[in-house]
Amino acid sequence: MKFRILLIGAILGIAASMPLTSARAAEVVIKMATQESGDTLALQIIRTVGEEIKKRVGDRVDYQVFPGGQLGKAPTVISGLQQGTHIMTLDSSAWTSVEPGLGVFEMPFLFADRDGAKKVIAAVKGDLKERMLKKNLVLLAMGELGFRQISNNIRPIVKPEDLKGIKLRTPDSPFRIKMFRHFGANATAMSFAEVYMGLRQGVIDGQENPLGSVYYSKLYEVQKYVSMSNHLFSPYSLVASKHHWDKWPADIRKAVQEAADVALELSFTQSEERERDLAEKMKDRVKFNDIDYAAFKKAAEPLYEEFRKDVGEDFWQKAMAASKK
């Protein structure tokens, strides 16, 4: 009996001296939810966040990525962040459903270039962070998804009237739905994870996204036309649940914040380079065309005052002042 006790004690001693696995050693588990899949810009950003966190705190954080809507569609994930059932996500237009201030990026044909969009992001990010904290959301960083284009199977979109009757998928953004219905499209919200099959089965005729989403989700297989509209500049927002964020050690919060800043800043240069490359890769798969920009901008003007009210006057003025610098 004495031998057995000594043997058990020795085994326990050895076990205690053995290094823990990274999963057991992790002080914080981050489950990153995303609707994207494949080699998209979003997945590259998400991977960079993980790499940058590891550089700073090693295996103290167990960083797990769940692509393709595995943890739920965007509304489920955002609600989960607020309630504490989800931890972190990277998304774009879906945030307007909980924070109207982000509707400033839903103003069609308002941003002429990336520099203007970056200035607005810098000007309003602090206010957005304060607003979202009140909704149990921690806005870590904002970057670029890209300028959005329109693809469909019915006709090239040149003038606003060309959208009339087209069944067009949009993100779950009240601003976006309102905009395309204003132009005459039959706009409807749909999870991005469902878009490919929706196009293939004819449930929808088209969608609007940056070229990266069209290419990496292989939407060119189920679309005939891509109209280079640049109708919106969409920012990515990396957001964590306040329920989880508040429980993390201060140095881990600092590491996650720094990682987010690095990854989202890189998105601006990566997006511009990718856009040129992807247009070249798809030119033999779909028909590209330019739009009548002046006609669309004129048609969009009645929307500005309406969206301005939704965004809020103070916030609107700050964003517009930044865009004009």
N, C-alpha and C positions, 0 to 999 in steps of 0.2 A: 504493500500500500504506500509505504514511504517512497519507494522508487517511482511509483506512478505519479505521486504528487510532485516529486522533484522533476520528473520528465515533463509534466504538464506546465510546471513553472518555467522550465527552460524553453519550451515551445512558445509560451506566451511572451517570454523575454525577447526571443528572437523576432517574433511577430511585431512586438512594440518597437524594435530597433529598425525594422524594414521601412523603406520610404513608402509613403502613401501614393496611390495612383493620382494622376492629375485631377480626375473627376472628384475623388474624395478630398483632395487637398484644396479644391476651389472654395474660396470664401463666398464668391458670388457666381450665380448661374445667370447668363443672359441668353434668353431665347429670342432670336431675331426673326420676326415674321415679315414675309414679303409676298406680294402677289406675283412677282416676277419669277421667271425661270430661264435657263439657258445662259448665254454669255452676254447678258445685257449690261448696260451701264450701271443699273441699280445693283446688280449682283457684284460688279467690280467694286463699287463703293462700299457695299456691305462687307466684302472680304477685306478690303483695306482697313476698315474700322477694326475688324478682328485682329489683323496683323499689327496695327498700331497699338492696340490695347496690350497685346502680348509683349511687345517691345518694352512696355512700361512696367507691367506688373506680372509678367510671366504667366504661370499656371494658377495664379490666384483667382483668375476669372475663367470660367468654363463658358466659352462663347459658342453658341450653337445657332446654325442658320436653318430656317424652315422655308424653302421657296415654294412657288406654285400654289399659294393659298392653303398650305397644309394646316395652318392654325386658324383658318377662317377667312372669309372675305373681308374687304377693307372695313365696312361698318362694324363687323363683329370684333375685329382687332382693335379698332379705335375705342369702342365701348369697353373692351376688355382692359385696355390701358387705363381707362378712367376708373374702372372697378378693381383693378389689381390682378385680374386673371391672366393678363398678357404683360410682357415686360418691355419690349422695344420694337419699333418698326420704322421703315423708310417708305414714305408715300408722298404723293404730290397733291392732286386736286381733291382727294377725299377729305382733306382737313377743313375745307370750307364748310362742310356740314356741321362742324362744331365750333369753328372760329371764323366768323364773317370777315374779319380783317384781312384774311388771306384772299378775299375776293378781289383785292386790288390787282392781283395777278390774273384775274379772270376778265379784265377789261380788254376786249378785242382790239387788235391793231394799235395798241398804246405804246409798246416798247419797240423802238427801231432796231436796237442792237443789244448785245450782251452787256456792254458797259453800262448802259442805262438801267438794265435790270439789276445788275450787281449793286449799283448805287441805291436803288430802292430797297433792296434786301438789307443793305447795311443800315439804312435809315429807319426801317420799321421793325427790325428783328427784336430789339429790346422791348418794344411795346407788345409785340406778339408773344414774347416769352412771358411777360407779366400776365397777359390775358389768359394764356393757356395754362399757367400755373394754377389759376383759380378754378380750372376744370380738371385738375389732377393730371395734367400733361406737362412734361418737361421738354421744351424745345431746345435741343442741343445744338443743331447747326442746320444751315440751309445751303443748298447747292443748286446745280442745274440738271434738270431733266432734258430741257431743250425747247426749241421752237416747235410748235405743233403744226402738223400738216393733215390734210383730209384725204382719206382713201375711200374708194367705193367701187361698186360693180355696175353702176347704171350709166354714168356719163362723166366726162371731165368737168370739174367745177371751175368755171371761169368767173361768172357773175353770181351774186347772191341768189337770183331766181333759179339757178341750176340746182340748188339744194332742195327745191320744193318737192315734197313727197318722199324724199329719200329716208329710209329707216336708218338712222344714224345712232350708233352707240356712243355714249359719253360716260365719263366717270360719274360717281354719285355726288355731283356738285350742282346745287340749285342754280348757280350762276351760269354754268355751262349749258344746262338744259334750256334755260330761259334764252340764252344767246342763240342757240341753233334753231329753236322754235321761232324766234324772231325772224331768222333768215328763211323760214319756210320748211325746214327739215322736220321729220317726225323723230324727234330726239328722245332717247330713252336711256336710263342708267342701266349699266350692266357691269358685273365684275370683270376685270381684264382677263382673269383666268378662263372666262367663258367666251371670249370674243372670237377666237379662232373657229370653234365649233359653231357659234352663232352665224358667222359669215359663211361657213361651209354649207350649213343647212338652210341658209336663206332667211333665218329669223331676223337678221339685220342685213342691210345693204352695204353699210360702210362704218367707218370709225374715224377718230381723229387722235393722233399721237405723234410724238417725234419719230423720225425715221428709224432710230434705234429700236423702238418697240415694234415697228413694222417688220424690220429685218430679223431680229433675234427671236421673235415669236412666229416667224415664217408666215406672216399675214400676206406676203406677196404671192403665196400659193393659192389664196382664196380672194384676191383682189385684182382688179383690172387697171384701175387708175389711181395715181397719186398726184394730188394737186398741191403744189408748193405754196401754201397760203400764209405760213408764218403768222397765223391769226392770234396766237398766244405764246407767251414765254412761260413755261411751267417750272417752278422751283421744286426741288426735292426738299422735304423736311424730315430730319431724323429726330424722332420723339421717343421718350421713355415714359414709363408709368411713374408718377410721383410716389405711389405706394411703395414701389421697389427702390426707387432712387434714394429716398430718405433713409432707407435702412442700410445702404452701402457705406463702407468706411470712406472717410474723406479723401484719402489718397487714391482710392479706386474711382471715386466720382471724378476726380481731377484727371485721371488717366483716360477715362471714357470720354470726357469733354474734349481733351486734347486730340484724341483719336478721331472724334467726330469732326473737329475743325480741319484736321489734315485731309481727311477723306473727302469731305464736301468741297473744299477748296479745289482739289484736283479735278472735281467733276466739271468745272468750267472749261478747262483746256481740253479734257478728254472728249467732251460732248461736241465741241466745234470740229475737232479733227475727225471724229467718227462720222459726223454728218456728211462731209464731203466724200469720205470713203464709201459709205453705205449707198449713197445715191449712185455712185459708179457701179457698185456691185449689183444693184437692182435694175439698172437701166434696160436690160434685155428681158426682164421678167414682168415689169409693169410699165404703163405709159405715164410719163411725167408731163406735167404742164404747169405754167404759171397762172396766177389769177389776175383779175382786174382789181388791183389793190385799192385804187381810188374809189371804185364803185362799192367795194366792201366797207371801206372806212366810212364813207358817207352813210351807208345803210346802218352802220353800227352806232352812229352818233346818238340816236334817241335812247340807247341803252345806258349811256354814261351817267346821266342824272339819276336814273333808277338805281344803278349799281352803287353810285356814290352815297345814296341814302343808306343802303344796306351795309356798306363798309363803315360809315361813320365819318362825319365832316372833318374832325381833327386828324384822324388817321389818313384820310384822303389827301388833305392838304400837305401833310408831311411827305407822303409818297410822291405826290406830283412835284413838289419843290425839289426833291432829290432827283427825279427823272429829268428835270430841266437843267441841272448843273452841267 
